[in-house]
Amino acid sequence: MRKVFGRRKPRGEQRPGPPGPYVLLPTLLMGLGGFSNLWRGETPNPWIGGLGLFAFNTLYISVVFRGFDRRRRESATSYVLLALMGTVTVGLAVGYGGTWLLFFPVYSLAVGTILRGRRLGITLLVLGAGACAVAVWKGDHVSEPWTIGYGTIISGAVTAAILTLSETVMELRATRRELARAAVEQERLRFSRDLHDLLGHTLSVVVVKSEAARRLAPHDVDAAIAQIHDIESVGRQALREVREAVTGYRDSSLAIELERAGPVLAAAGIEAVVDRSGSPPGPRADALLGWVAREAVTNAVRHSGASRCVFTLESAGGRIRLTVADDGAGPRHGPATGNHAGGETGTDVVGGMGLKGLAERLAAVGGSLEAGPAKDGGFTVTAEIQDDAPGGSEERGCG
């Protein structure tokens, strides 16, 4: 297997802005004037100047490298090194003047890699004023005193701005990657819920109709064939719905699910009764309540052993409530409820993953889902959600 060395990272993974602290090292060339003075022997006490120059460069490199690591940048050590560097800078400028005054802008650049916010602004103003004052006092400056002070302030401000922008871009890219990951997780959750609701309901219908066909076959062949035709029709419908679920375009409808519930429950020997009052719900409420009706029918067929199932749709105070009650035993799990305020749903929702997923969907839009045995026997599923029909809340609220 051939290895490729020095391969560039993908564009999205490259570090935006400055690639690292190395880009700031050439700024040390501004100190060549002081080094030249030492080399020519024009500096008094050259050993002190040489040690000062060495200390300044060493501290500068250390501070700049720490400035590109947030954890090390905000540590006490960084501030101590920055203070030592400032002491060396002032000492060299006061002791020698001339080209040594250019160490002020270089030191300001190091300050810009460490400090942020109000602390940075105050430090740069003090540093710029100090550089200007030293230049005026020494009188042998290489440029106008105000130019040295201005350059000192600008060096630190521009450096801090560039590094802050670079870090912000990196954080935005990291956030974008996290949002993309969360979107994938949400899509997986949506698909798993839709697939469970679709196939759980459809397979239950197929099982019920297959049992009916088996019972009818010895006595009434035509009725058994009719049940088989229904199974074929349900299978084709399921294929279409699965394709729609995969592409994300499928939305259930309460009216459609109530219409389908009659034949499905009848095939299982359950009488379906629908009691509706108030105006039709809005699109979002209609879709969510359609999923609730579908899951309730699936649970009634699979678990209840009921003889009667009643669907009650009510609207009051701008909220829609759907209650599905049967007289069977219901699923063999403990009761659980959803939070009316849209908070966390119960962790032990009757009916398994189907009702759990619906409880989470309703809670996400301020609705609730309750499922469990009724006081007078049987099993009840109650869903409540804010009505999103245009003008629906106001009309019902005034009534």
Solvent accessible surface area in square Angstrom, and as a share of the most:
residue,aa,sasa,rsa
1,M,234,1.05
2,R,211,0.77
3,K,149,0.63
4,V,96,0.55
5,F,174,0.72
6,G,82,0.78
7,R,197,0.72
8,R,185,0.68
9,K,130,0.55
10,P,83,0.52
11,R,201,0.73
12,G,38,0.36
13,E,109,0.49
14,Q,58,0.26
15,R,93,0.34
16,P,21,0.13
17,G,58,0.56
18,P,18,0.12
19,P,108,0.68
20,G,7,0.07
21,P,18,0.11
22,Y,151,0.58
23,V,75,0.43
24,L,25,0.12
25,L,44,0.22
26,P,81,0.51
27,T,29,0.17
28,L,38,0.19
29,L,114,0.57
30,M,75,0.33
31,G,9,0.08
32,L,99,0.49
33,G,24,0.23
34,G,0,0.00
35,F,101,0.42
36,S,34,0.22
37,N,32,0.17
38,L,31,0.16
39,W,203,0.71
40,R,167,0.61
41,G,58,0.56
42,E,103,0.46
43,T,9,0.05
44,P,87,0.55
45,N,96,0.49
46,P,67,0.42
47,W,213,0.75
48,I,112,0.57
49,G,0,0.00
50,G,27,0.26
51,L,122,0.61
52,G,12,0.12
53,L,17,0.08
54,F,142,0.59
55,A,33,0.26
56,F,0,0.00
57,N,46,0.24
58,T,65,0.38
59,L,25,0.13
60,Y,0,0.00
61,I,69,0.35
62,S,40,0.26
63,V,0,0.00
64,V,0,0.00
65,F,62,0.26
66,R,32,0.12
67,G,1,0.01
68,F,37,0.16
69,D,51,0.26
70,R,117,0.43
71,R,184,0.67
72,R,88,0.32
73,R,9,0.03
74,E,104,0.47
75,S,35,0.22
76,A,76,0.59
77,T,69,0.40
78,S,0,0.00
79,Y,76,0.29
80,V,85,0.49
81,L,34,0.17
82,L,10,0.05
83,A,63,0.48
84,L,92,0.46
85,M,0,0.00
86,G,11,0.11
87,T,94,0.55
88,V,35,0.20
89,T,0,0.00
90,V,69,0.39
91,G,44,0.42
92,L,9,0.05
93,A,0,0.00
94,V,51,0.29
95,G,48,0.46
96,Y,37,0.14
97,G,0,0.00
98,G,12,0.12
99,T,36,0.21
100,W,4,0.01
101,L,0,0.00
102,L,48,0.24
103,F,3,0.01
104,F,3,0.01
105,P,12,0.08
106,V,1,0.01
107,Y,19,0.07
108,S,0,0.00
109,L,19,0.10
110,A,0,0.00
111,V,0,0.00
112,G,0,0.00
113,T,0,0.00
114,I,5,0.03
115,L,11,0.06
116,R,62,0.23
117,G,59,0.57
118,R,205,0.75
119,R,142,0.52
120,L,18,0.09
121,G,32,0.30
122,I,93,0.47
123,T,41,0.24
124,L,6,0.03
125,L,113,0.56
126,V,101,0.58
127,L,20,0.10
128,G,3,0.03
129,A,65,0.50
130,G,30,0.28
131,A,0,0.00
132,C,39,0.23
133,A,61,0.47
134,V,20,0.12
135,A,0,0.00
136,V,95,0.54
137,W,173,0.61
138,K,62,0.26
139,G,54,0.52
140,D,74,0.38
141,H,55,0.24
142,V,76,0.44
143,S,42,0.27
144,E,100,0.45
145,P,20,0.12
146,W,165,0.58
147,T,54,0.31
148,I,5,0.03
149,G,5,0.05
150,Y,128,0.49
151,G,24,0.23
152,T,0,0.00
153,I,52,0.26
154,I,69,0.35
155,S,29,0.19
156,G,0,0.00
157,A,41,0.31
158,V,73,0.42
159,T,11,0.07
160,A,5,0.04
161,A,61,0.47
162,I,84,0.42
163,L,9,0.04
164,T,58,0.34
165,L,118,0.59
166,S,4,0.02
167,E,33,0.15
168,T,57,0.33
169,V,43,0.25
170,M,69,0.31
171,E,85,0.38
172,L,112,0.56
173,R,65,0.24
174,A,46,0.36
175,T,69,0.40
176,R,152,0.55
177,R,136,0.50
178,E,86,0.38
179,L,115,0.57
180,A,56,0.44
181,R,127,0.46
182,A,39,0.30
183,A,60,0.47
184,V,73,0.42
185,E,75,0.34
186,Q,117,0.52
187,E,83,0.37
188,R,151,0.55
189,L,72,0.36
190,R,60,0.22
191,F,68,0.28
192,S,59,0.38
193,R,44,0.16
194,D,7,0.04
195,L,51,0.25
196,H,67,0.30
197,D,6,0.03
198,L,1,0.01
199,L,64,0.32
200,G,17,0.16
201,H,14,0.06
202,T,10,0.06
203,L,105,0.52
204,S,9,0.06
205,V,4,0.02
206,V,38,0.22
207,V,82,0.47
208,V,16,0.09
209,K,14,0.06
210,S,47,0.31
211,E,71,0.32
212,A,6,0.05
213,A,10,0.08
214,R,160,0.58
215,R,133,0.48
216,L,58,0.29
217,A,48,0.37
218,P,101,0.64
219,H,161,0.72
220,D,62,0.32
221,V,94,0.54
222,D,111,0.57
223,A,30,0.23
224,A,5,0.04
225,I,77,0.39
226,A,49,0.38
227,Q,33,0.15
228,I,97,0.49
229,H,109,0.49
230,D,55,0.28
231,I,38,0.19
232,E,85,0.38
233,S,67,0.43
234,V,33,0.19
235,G,28,0.27
236,R,152,0.55
237,Q,44,0.20
238,A,11,0.09
239,L,103,0.51
240,R,116,0.42
241,E,4,0.02
242,V,37,0.21
243,R,153,0.56
244,E,62,0.28
245,A,0,0.00
246,V,84,0.48
247,T,82,0.48
248,G,38,0.36
249,Y,178,0.68
250,R,26,0.10
251,D,109,0.56
252,S,5,0.03
253,S,25,0.16
254,L,0,0.00
255,A,53,0.41
256,I,80,0.41
257,E,4,0.02
258,L,16,0.08
259,E,134,0.60
260,R,73,0.27
261,A,2,0.02
262,G,27,0.26
263,P,82,0.52
264,V,14,0.08
265,L,0,0.00
266,A,67,0.52
267,A,18,0.14
268,A,36,0.28
269,G,57,0.55
270,I,7,0.04
271,E,100,0.45
272,A,36,0.28
273,V,41,0.23
274,V,72,0.42
275,D,78,0.40
276,R,109,0.40
277,S,60,0.39
278,G,64,0.62
279,S,55,0.35
280,P,98,0.62
281,P,16,0.10
282,G,3,0.03
283,P,103,0.65
284,R,100,0.36
285,A,0,0.00
286,D,32,0.17
287,A,18,0.14
288,L,21,0.10
289,L,0,0.00
290,G,0,0.00
291,W,7,0.02
292,V,0,0.00
293,A,0,0.00
294,R,5,0.02
295,E,6,0.03
296,A,4,0.03
297,V,2,0.01
298,T,3,0.02
299,N,5,0.02
300,A,3,0.02
301,V,22,0.13
302,R,128,0.47
303,H,74,0.33
304,S,6,0.04
305,G,78,0.75
306,A,10,0.08
307,S,70,0.45
308,R,110,0.40
309,C,0,0.00
310,V,36,0.21
311,F,2,0.01
312,T,32,0.19
313,L,8,0.04
314,E,75,0.33
315,S,22,0.14
316,A,74,0.58
317,G,61,0.58
318,G,1,0.01
319,R,63,0.23
320,I,1,0.01
321,R,105,0.38
322,L,1,0.00
323,T,31,0.18
324,V,6,0.03
325,A,34,0.26
326,D,16,0.09
327,D,77,0.40
328,G,9,0.09
329,A,87,0.67
330,G,4,0.04
331,P,13,0.08
332,R,236,0.86
333,H,109,0.49
334,G,32,0.31
335,P,94,0.59
336,A,14,0.11
337,T,80,0.46
338,G,7,0.07
339,N,65,0.33
340,H,95,0.42
341,A,90,0.70
342,G,22,0.21
343,G,35,0.33
344,E,158,0.71
345,T,27,0.16
346,G,23,0.22
347,T,125,0.72
348,D,75,0.39
349,V,7,0.04
350,V,0,0.00
351,G,13,0.12
352,G,28,0.27
353,M,132,0.59
354,G,3,0.03
355,L,0,0.00
356,K,60,0.25
357,G,7,0.07
358,L,2,0.01
359,A,1,0.01
360,E,76,0.34
361,R,35,0.13
362,L,1,0.00
363,A,11,0.08
364,A,86,0.67
365,V,49,0.28
366,G,30,0.29
367,G,0,0.00
368,S,2,0.01
369,L,3,0.02
370,E,57,0.26
371,A,5,0.04
372,G,10,0.09
373,P,85,0.54
374,A,38,0.29
375,K,210,0.89
376,D,147,0.76
377,G,48,0.46
378,G,13,0.13
379,F,8,0.03
380,T,29,0.17
381,V,3,0.02
382,T,30,0.17
383,A,0,0.00
384,E,20,0.09
385,I,0,0.00
386,Q,66,0.30
387,D,6,0.03
388,D,50,0.26
389,A,21,0.16
390,P,132,0.83
391,G,37,0.36
392,G,6,0.05
393,S,36,0.23
394,E,116,0.52
395,E,127,0.57
396,R,42,0.15
397,G,53,0.51
398,C,118,0.71
399,G,102,0.98
